[in-house]
Amino acid sequence: MEKFEEKLIELGKIILEQKRARVIIEPYKREKGYWFGGGKIRKDKEGRLVLTGRYRNFGDSRYGTEFGERGLELAIFISEDKGKTFKKIKSFTKKDLNFEKKEVLSIEGSAIYFGDKIELYFSSEKKRNYPEGFEKYQKEGTGIWEIDVIKGDSLDSLNSENIKNVIISENPENLHIKDPVVFDMNNKTYMIFCQHPFCWSCSYTGVAIKENSMFKIISNDILPRGYTWDVAVTRITDRLPVPKIGIFKDLPDISLYFYDGAECMREHTQSEKGVRRARGYSCEEIGGLAYGFDSEFPKIHRLSKTFPLFVSPEGTGSNRYVSTFYDGEKIYAIWQMSTNDFSQPLFMNIVDIEEIENILKWK
């Protein structure tokens, strides 16, 4: 392994240091199936930390919406004290996010983007029918996932009355599109997103480029699923430009990518005679790491090839939906993590520049 790859792993581990992390937002209950997260953390023009996420209550999508509420609320929080405390300033229910007479059945990943306008991207499962020839594979009470956006001049002005669709699919191979990651690179705006086929047999990552107000898909698989722990799921949830210090000072621009992985889509019974481990499965994914040179994007290289790098010591082991932000002084990281009660609160860790410099320097 190259020296700079070893440094990237060191950096990733300190960013997601679980022993130092603290819960910043609780789910509505500390019980199995209750979560908060799946969003992004950024800074606005006033210097406040802004994060998005969705509250999820218990439910099982395998059997339709009558088996629980599932993703029920998209929320925006701000911190005016550098991450010590967060307060909710705005939220949207499933009913609020109904679009073009399509009922929203569930809410998942979201992203906040600060450009000429503030753009709130979110994924929702809408009441739509499967394509012709695939109707029998659609479970009763379920829909199809797509990504929408709400734009405004301020956080307060974000209004569900001006929802616009940005990515939708009718292709059975990537029918469900969700969990947006929006960022600027090489003077262009990109969106990384998660995809599922009609049969929900796997999860993988695509990317689109912004053209006018829409996004055009340029690749359906920028980080192919792995061969071991992430053979069923490889979902990128975050891109972090690596600080240009230490070993990276004179290297071309590099970005670190955090991703969710899983060995299977449904929980498997483990052998009593084998090595018991967190294998990851749908909604209980564990964490991996990848990187890429910005000039070569969307070419990305996997760092966690044989084992995951991020596994909760509690509950199911789930450690997922990472989002980071570097402001030149600190790296802020948030993620969902399973606990002893099997809920998934939102955790946060903050790493100072001095510690980052120490990690990235030549040794």
C-alpha positions as CSV (number, residue, x, y, z in Angstrom):
1,M,0.0,0.0,0.0
2,E,1.2,3.5,-0.9
3,K,2.3,5.7,2.0
4,F,-0.4,8.3,1.2
5,E,-3.0,5.6,1.3
6,E,-1.9,4.6,4.8
7,K,-2.3,8.3,5.8
8,L,-5.8,8.5,4.3
9,I,-6.8,5.5,6.4
10,E,-5.3,7.2,9.5
11,L,-7.2,10.3,8.7
12,G,-10.5,8.5,8.2
13,K,-10.1,6.6,11.5
14,I,-9.5,9.8,13.5
15,I,-12.4,11.6,11.8
16,L,-14.8,8.8,12.8
17,E,-13.2,8.1,16.2
18,Q,-16.1,6.5,18.1
19,K,-14.7,6.9,21.6
20,R,-14.7,10.7,21.2
21,A,-18.0,11.0,19.4
22,R,-21.1,12.1,21.2
23,V,-24.8,12.0,20.4
24,I,-26.1,15.3,19.1
25,I,-29.6,14.4,17.9
26,E,-31.7,11.6,19.3
27,P,-34.3,9.6,17.4
28,Y,-37.9,9.8,18.6
29,K,-37.4,6.6,20.6
30,R,-34.5,4.6,21.8
31,E,-35.8,1.4,20.3
32,K,-35.1,-0.8,17.3
33,G,-36.0,0.8,14.0
34,Y,-35.8,4.4,15.3
35,W,-33.1,6.6,13.7
36,F,-32.0,10.1,13.0
37,G,-29.5,10.9,10.3
38,G,-28.9,10.3,6.6
39,G,-28.2,13.9,5.9
40,K,-25.2,16.3,5.5
41,I,-23.3,18.9,7.6
42,R,-22.2,22.2,6.1
43,K,-21.6,25.8,7.0
44,D,-23.8,28.7,5.8
45,K,-22.7,32.2,4.9
46,E,-23.2,33.3,8.5
47,G,-20.7,30.7,9.7
48,R,-23.4,28.5,11.4
49,L,-23.2,24.8,11.2
50,V,-26.2,23.5,9.3
51,L,-27.2,19.8,9.1
52,T,-30.0,17.9,7.5
53,G,-31.4,14.5,8.4
54,R,-34.6,12.5,8.5
55,Y,-36.4,11.0,11.5
56,R,-37.2,7.4,10.9
57,N,-39.6,5.3,13.1
58,F,-40.0,1.6,13.1
59,G,-41.2,0.0,9.9
60,D,-40.4,-2.8,7.4
61,S,-40.3,-1.9,3.8
62,R,-40.3,-5.6,2.8
63,Y,-44.0,-5.8,3.7
64,G,-45.3,-2.3,2.7
65,T,-46.1,0.9,4.5
66,E,-48.8,-0.7,6.7
67,F,-45.9,-2.3,8.7
68,G,-44.7,1.0,10.3
69,E,-44.1,4.7,9.7
70,R,-40.5,4.4,8.4
71,G,-39.0,7.7,7.2
72,L,-41.5,10.3,8.4
73,E,-39.8,13.7,8.7
74,L,-37.1,15.7,6.9
75,A,-35.4,18.2,9.3
76,I,-32.9,21.0,9.3
77,F,-30.8,21.9,12.4
78,I,-28.4,24.7,13.1
79,S,-25.6,25.3,15.6
80,E,-24.4,28.8,16.5
81,D,-21.8,27.6,19.0
82,K,-19.5,25.6,16.8
83,G,-21.3,22.3,17.2
84,K,-21.9,22.2,21.0
85,T,-25.6,22.4,20.6
86,F,-28.1,22.1,17.7
87,K,-31.7,23.3,17.4
88,K,-34.3,22.3,14.8
89,I,-35.4,25.3,12.7
90,K,-37.5,23.6,10.0
91,S,-39.0,20.3,9.1
92,F,-41.1,18.7,6.4
93,T,-43.5,15.8,6.9
94,K,-44.2,13.2,4.2
95,K,-47.4,15.0,3.4
96,D,-45.5,18.3,2.9
97,L,-43.3,16.6,0.4
98,N,-46.0,15.2,-1.9
99,F,-45.2,16.3,-5.4
100,E,-47.2,16.3,-8.7
101,K,-50.0,14.4,-7.0
102,K,-47.6,11.6,-6.0
103,E,-47.9,10.6,-2.4
104,V,-44.7,10.3,-0.4
105,L,-44.5,7.0,1.5
106,S,-41.1,7.5,3.1
107,I,-38.1,9.8,3.4
108,E,-34.4,9.0,3.4
109,G,-31.1,10.7,2.5
110,S,-30.8,14.5,2.1
111,A,-28.2,17.1,1.3
112,I,-27.8,20.9,1.8
113,Y,-26.0,22.9,-0.8
114,F,-25.0,26.6,-0.5
115,G,-24.6,28.3,-3.9
116,D,-26.4,31.3,-5.5
117,K,-29.4,29.9,-3.7
118,I,-29.7,27.4,-0.8
119,E,-30.7,24.0,-2.3
120,L,-32.2,21.3,-0.1
121,Y,-32.0,17.9,-1.9
122,F,-33.9,14.9,-0.5
123,S,-34.9,11.4,-1.5
124,S,-38.4,10.1,-1.1
125,E,-40.3,7.0,-1.9
126,K,-43.3,8.0,-4.0
127,K,-46.4,6.1,-4.8
128,R,-45.6,5.0,-8.4
129,N,-46.1,1.8,-10.2
130,Y,-43.2,-0.4,-11.4
131,P,-42.5,-0.4,-15.2
132,E,-44.5,-2.6,-17.5
133,G,-43.4,-6.2,-17.2
134,F,-42.2,-5.8,-13.6
135,E,-45.5,-5.0,-11.8
136,K,-45.7,-8.4,-9.9
137,Y,-42.4,-7.6,-8.2
138,Q,-43.7,-4.5,-6.5
139,K,-44.8,-5.2,-2.9
140,E,-48.2,-3.8,-1.9
141,G,-48.0,-0.4,-0.3
142,T,-44.5,0.4,-1.6
143,G,-43.4,2.9,-4.3
144,I,-40.3,4.1,-6.2
145,W,-37.5,6.3,-4.8
146,E,-36.5,9.5,-6.6
147,I,-34.6,12.7,-5.7
148,D,-36.2,16.2,-5.4
149,V,-34.9,19.7,-4.5
150,I,-36.3,22.7,-2.7
151,K,-34.6,26.1,-3.3
152,G,-34.7,29.4,-1.4
153,D,-32.7,32.5,-0.7
154,S,-32.5,31.6,3.0
155,L,-33.1,28.6,5.2
156,D,-36.3,30.2,6.4
157,S,-37.5,30.6,2.8
158,L,-37.2,26.9,1.9
159,N,-40.8,26.1,1.1
160,S,-42.3,22.7,0.1
161,E,-44.5,24.5,-2.4
162,N,-41.6,24.9,-4.9
163,I,-40.4,21.3,-5.0
164,K,-38.7,20.2,-8.2
165,N,-37.7,16.8,-9.3
166,V,-34.0,16.3,-10.3
167,I,-33.5,12.6,-10.8
168,I,-36.0,9.9,-11.6
169,S,-35.6,6.5,-13.2
170,E,-37.8,4.0,-15.1
171,N,-34.9,1.6,-15.7
172,P,-35.4,-1.7,-13.7
173,E,-31.7,-2.0,-13.1
174,N,-31.5,1.3,-11.2
175,L,-35.2,1.9,-10.5
176,H,-34.7,3.4,-7.0
177,I,-32.5,6.4,-6.8
178,K,-31.8,8.1,-3.4
179,D,-29.4,9.5,-0.8
180,P,-27.9,12.5,-2.7
181,V,-24.3,13.9,-2.1
182,V,-24.0,17.3,-3.8
183,F,-20.6,19.0,-4.2
184,D,-18.5,21.2,-6.5
185,M,-15.3,19.9,-8.1
186,N,-13.3,21.0,-11.1
187,N,-15.7,24.0,-11.6
188,K,-18.7,21.6,-12.0
189,T,-21.5,20.5,-9.6
190,Y,-21.9,16.8,-9.1
191,M,-24.4,14.6,-7.3
192,I,-23.4,11.2,-6.1
193,F,-26.4,8.9,-5.3
194,C,-27.4,5.4,-4.3
195,Q,-29.3,3.0,-6.6
196,H,-31.3,-0.2,-6.1
197,P,-32.7,-2.4,-8.8
198,F,-36.3,-3.3,-8.9
199,C,-35.7,-6.5,-6.9
200,W,-33.7,-4.8,-4.1
201,S,-30.9,-7.4,-4.4
202,C,-28.1,-4.9,-4.0
203,S,-27.1,-1.2,-3.6
204,Y,-24.5,0.7,-5.6
205,T,-23.4,4.2,-6.4
206,G,-23.9,6.5,-9.4
207,V,-23.0,10.1,-10.2
208,A,-24.7,12.9,-12.2
209,I,-23.5,16.3,-13.4
210,K,-25.6,19.4,-13.1
211,E,-26.8,20.9,-16.3
212,N,-29.0,24.0,-15.8
213,S,-31.4,23.0,-12.9
214,M,-31.4,19.2,-13.7
215,F,-28.8,16.5,-13.2
216,K,-27.6,14.2,-16.0
217,I,-26.4,10.8,-15.0
218,I,-22.8,10.2,-16.3
219,S,-22.1,6.9,-14.5
220,N,-24.2,4.2,-12.9
221,D,-21.4,2.6,-11.0
222,I,-18.4,4.7,-9.8
223,L,-17.3,2.3,-7.1
224,P,-18.2,-1.3,-8.0
225,R,-19.2,-3.5,-5.2
226,G,-16.4,-5.3,-3.4
227,Y,-15.6,-9.0,-3.1
228,T,-15.8,-9.5,0.7
229,W,-17.6,-7.5,3.3
230,D,-19.2,-5.0,0.8
231,V,-20.3,-7.5,-1.9
232,A,-24.0,-6.5,-1.6
233,V,-23.8,-2.8,-0.8
234,T,-21.4,0.0,-1.8
235,R,-23.1,3.3,-1.2
236,I,-21.0,6.5,-1.0
237,T,-22.4,9.0,1.4
238,D,-19.6,11.6,1.7
239,R,-16.8,13.3,-0.2
240,L,-14.1,15.1,1.8
241,P,-11.4,17.2,0.0
242,V,-8.2,16.2,1.8
243,P,-6.4,19.2,3.4
244,K,-3.3,20.3,1.5
245,I,-0.9,19.8,4.3
246,G,1.8,17.4,5.3
247,I,2.3,14.5,2.9
248,F,-0.5,15.9,0.7
249,K,0.9,19.4,0.3
250,D,2.6,18.8,-3.0
251,L,0.3,16.0,-4.3
252,P,-2.5,16.6,-6.8
253,D,-5.9,17.3,-5.1
254,I,-7.3,14.1,-3.5
255,S,-10.7,13.5,-2.0
256,L,-11.7,10.9,0.6
257,Y,-15.0,9.1,0.2
258,F,-16.8,7.4,3.1
259,Y,-19.2,4.7,2.0
260,D,-21.7,2.3,3.5
261,G,-21.2,-1.4,2.8
262,A,-22.8,-4.7,3.6
263,E,-22.3,-8.4,2.9
264,C,-25.9,-9.1,2.3
265,M,-29.3,-7.3,1.9
266,R,-31.0,-9.3,4.7
267,E,-29.5,-10.5,8.0
268,H,-28.0,-13.9,7.7
269,T,-27.7,-16.5,10.4
270,Q,-24.1,-16.9,11.4
271,S,-22.3,-20.2,12.1
272,E,-21.7,-21.0,15.7
273,K,-18.4,-22.5,14.7
274,G,-17.2,-19.6,12.5
275,V,-15.9,-16.1,13.3
276,R,-18.9,-14.0,14.3
277,R,-18.7,-10.5,12.9
278,A,-20.9,-7.6,11.9
279,R,-21.8,-8.5,8.3
280,G,-23.9,-5.5,7.5
281,Y,-27.3,-5.7,5.8
282,S,-29.9,-3.3,4.5
283,C,-30.6,-0.5,7.0
284,E,-27.8,-1.8,9.2
285,E,-24.8,-1.1,7.0
286,I,-21.2,-0.8,8.2
287,G,-18.5,1.6,7.0
288,G,-15.7,1.7,4.4
289,L,-13.3,4.2,2.8
290,A,-12.1,5.1,-0.7
291,Y,-10.2,7.9,-2.4
292,G,-9.8,9.5,-5.8
293,F,-7.6,12.1,-7.5
294,D,-10.0,15.0,-8.3
295,S,-8.5,15.3,-11.8
296,E,-9.5,11.7,-12.5
297,F,-13.0,11.9,-11.1
298,P,-15.2,9.8,-11.2
299,K,-12.4,7.2,-10.9
300,I,-12.3,6.1,-7.3
301,H,-10.1,3.6,-5.5
302,R,-11.2,1.3,-2.6
303,L,-9.1,1.4,0.6
304,S,-11.2,-1.1,2.8
305,K,-10.8,-4.1,0.5
306,T,-11.2,-7.1,2.8
307,F,-12.7,-5.7,6.0
308,P,-14.8,-2.7,7.0
309,L,-13.1,0.2,8.8
310,F,-16.0,1.5,10.8
311,V,-18.2,-0.9,12.9
312,S,-20.2,0.1,16.0
313,P,-19.2,-1.8,19.1
314,E,-22.8,-1.9,20.1
315,G,-26.1,-3.2,18.7
316,T,-26.0,-4.5,15.1
317,G,-22.6,-2.9,14.5
318,S,-24.2,-0.5,12.1
319,N,-22.0,2.6,11.3
320,R,-23.4,4.5,8.3
321,Y,-24.5,7.7,6.5
322,V,-21.2,9.6,7.2
323,S,-21.1,13.3,6.4
324,T,-18.0,15.6,6.9
325,F,-17.1,19.2,6.5
326,Y,-13.7,20.9,6.6
327,D,-13.6,24.7,7.3
328,G,-9.8,25.1,7.3
329,E,-9.6,24.8,11.1
330,K,-11.6,21.7,11.9
331,I,-13.2,18.7,10.3
332,Y,-16.7,18.1,11.5
333,A,-18.1,14.6,11.1
334,I,-21.6,13.2,11.7
335,W,-23.0,9.7,11.3
336,Q,-25.6,7.2,12.4
337,M,-24.5,4.5,14.7
338,S,-26.2,1.5,16.3
339,T,-26.4,1.5,20.1
340,N,-27.2,-1.2,22.7
341,D,-30.9,-0.5,22.4
342,F,-30.6,-1.0,18.6
343,S,-31.7,2.6,17.8
344,Q,-29.4,4.8,15.6
345,P,-28.9,8.3,17.0
346,L,-26.8,10.9,15.2
347,F,-23.2,11.1,16.5
348,M,-20.6,13.8,16.0
349,N,-16.9,14.2,16.2
350,I,-14.7,17.3,15.7
351,V,-11.0,17.1,14.8
352,D,-8.8,20.2,15.1
353,I,-6.3,21.3,12.4
354,E,-3.4,20.6,14.8
355,E,-4.4,17.0,15.1
356,I,-4.9,16.7,11.3
357,E,-1.5,18.2,10.6
358,N,0.1,15.7,13.0
359,I,-1.6,12.8,11.2
360,L,-0.7,14.0,7.7
361,K,2.9,14.9,8.3
362,W,5.8,12.8,7.1
363,K,7.1,10.3,9.7
